[in-house]
Amino acid sequence: MLREDLRNVAIIAHVDHGKTTLVDQMLKQAGTFRENQVVEERVMDSGDLERERGITILAKNTSIHYHGVKINIVDTPGHADFSGEVERVLKMVSGVLLLVDAAEGPMPQTRFVTQKALEMGHRLIIVVNKVDRPDARTKEVEDEVLELLMDLNATDEQLESPFVYCSGREGTSSLDADTPGTDLVPLFDTILKHFPPLDMEPNAPLQLLVSSIDYNDYVGRIGIGRIERGVAKQGAEVTVCNYNHKDVNVKGKLVNLYEIEGLERVPCEHAEAGDIVCFSGLEKINIGDTVCSTDCVEPVPFVKISEPTVEMIFSVNDSPFAGKEGKFVTSRHLRERLYRELLRDVSLRVEDTDSTDSFRVSGRGEMHLSILIETMRREGYEFQVSSPKVLYKEINGVKYEPVERLIIDVPETSTGVVFESMGTRKGELAHMSAMGSRMRLEFFIPARGLFGYKSAFMTDTKGEGVMSSVFYEYQPYKGEIQRRVSGSLVAYETGEAVTYGLFNAQGRGILFITPGTSVYEGMVVGVSPKEGDINVNVCKTKHLTNTRSSSSDDALRLIPPKKLSLEEALEFIGDDELLEITPKSIRIRKRILDGELRAKARAKEKAGE
């Protein structure tokens, strides 16, 4: 049976190309909000971190009604580190809006998510967004998209995908690049025309594939997915099975059933094949599970999620300040929280280590793991993490490492310094092209070569460069890369930093702390431009005499310290350092806090070499 009244659509694109802004306008023009309703910008980015950073982290579901047809829309993340979210939600939809910036064109993440959509056989509508940008180059971008589709072995039908030209911010669309639009009607019409009605089996036994998981304190775990066939009814007895674990079947009951209407979940008594629904009552439901009728248990194959490429060690905080600022500080708390994250994030891996206080956490990249760290510290967790390391593979006795496809847009004057940095980090130039007064450079670079590069890149290009990368493939090991040429300024004793001590220390490098900051022996308080660590006594006070008073400290001028964000701190820390994470503070420390023991360990290491 064809369901003429339904379309399921995902919006995919590179980060910051305007997906969430376009969804805002689609909701407004479809009449989802009242005329006098106050609506925030990027209404789909509901998480605090998403709103602060201006990025989508979790895929979100919404729906609109147009000419009697319900269009379910899935807004997906654009950052490569969250591509696991995109891979699994593509199973829920039958068509994809591929969004491309009219100035930037296809970027690394565009290639990655488009490849996944093409592999699943989805139809595409190519939306060229931000056509009102002064530097828009619409015709060139069209050609670049077609080249990308040919490069990814798209079918003839996919190569003939229609183009729609939009301004997400203004809420306009047009089928002609030279004619500005007035509303999003051309886009809505193209969705109904190009994406065919779903061919479903409403009378067959129930089969519902779970593609996403939510959690609510009142009803517990909430599964979200598309009904592949049959009808889901509230209160129905069902069996949960999994394609990859066919021997494990669990019986349960659909206690509550919801349809997605606009931004809300509306309770319903039943839903038909093709509908995207939310349900509760199955406490142990996981992503990739299939909910079936008890008399016909047939699991649906689930997409194989790409493997993680970066790992970090999460451990219990054992610094002198441990337990002072956090609410959850024990290994039991840490283990429970990390394993709970696995239930929602399919591209994350957590393993126990030899130590009961440490856990190996693997993810798609530094951003992926830093978002987890930031989320946990906001929830009240206190712990420490090691520097990120890439995951190697051994293939036929040869060591392989993950390689990223890196695209850099910089002013022509900055290309020299970028080439120099890429050379030291084992980057290989794959393509180079001019875009007006700017250059687009494409490199293949080991993932470990990008650790710590972002802040150096912004300095090298005077803040004008744009860089983005996505995992490409595993290649043979490229050789040693020196991760850091600078050393650390390390606190010599425990106490409180004072102006006099900081004034003497700032001549050695750039400080991270201000007067009044509590420090402990072995805590990193700054960066030294020279290789090797320097011990500094930031707690040192001036000896008082009858001719010198402590108030003369006011005359000492301190250079403003460099405040490191979480990502910058993760980029900075070396192999012999840890990052202490608490709800109130982020501190860098040495693994071995005692200065003498640290010196002995370093001497032993050099002797071993």
Secondary structure, 3 states (H helix, E strand, C coil): CEECCEEEEEEECCCCCCHHHHHHHHHHHCCCCCCCCCCCCCCCCCCHHHHHHCCCCCCEEEEEEECCEEEEEEECCCCHHHHHHHHHHHHHCCEEEEEEECCCCCCHHHHHHHHHHHHCCCEEEEEEECCCCCCCCHHHHHHHHHHHHHHCCCCHHHHCCCEEEEECCCCEEECCCCCCCCECHHHHHHHHHHCCCEECCCCCCCEEEEEEEEEECCCEEEEEEEEEECEEECCCEEEEEECCCCCCCEEEECCEEEEEECCEEEECCEEECCCEEEEECCCCCCCCEEEEECCCCCCCCCCCCCCCCEEEEEECCCCCCCCCCCCECCHHHHHHHHHHHHHHCCCCEEEECCCCCEEEEEECCHHHHHHHHHHHHHCCECEEEECCEECCEEECCEEEEEEEEEEEEEEHHHHHHHHHHHHHCCCEEEEEEEECCEEEEEEEEEHHHHCCHHHHHHHHCCCCCEEEEEEEEEEECCCCCCCCCCEEEEECCCEECCHHHHHHHCCCCEECCCCCCEECCCEEEEEECCCCCEEECCCCCCCCECCECHHHHHHCCCCCCCCCCHHHHHHHCCCCEEEEECCCCEEEEECCCCHHHHHHHHHHHHHHC
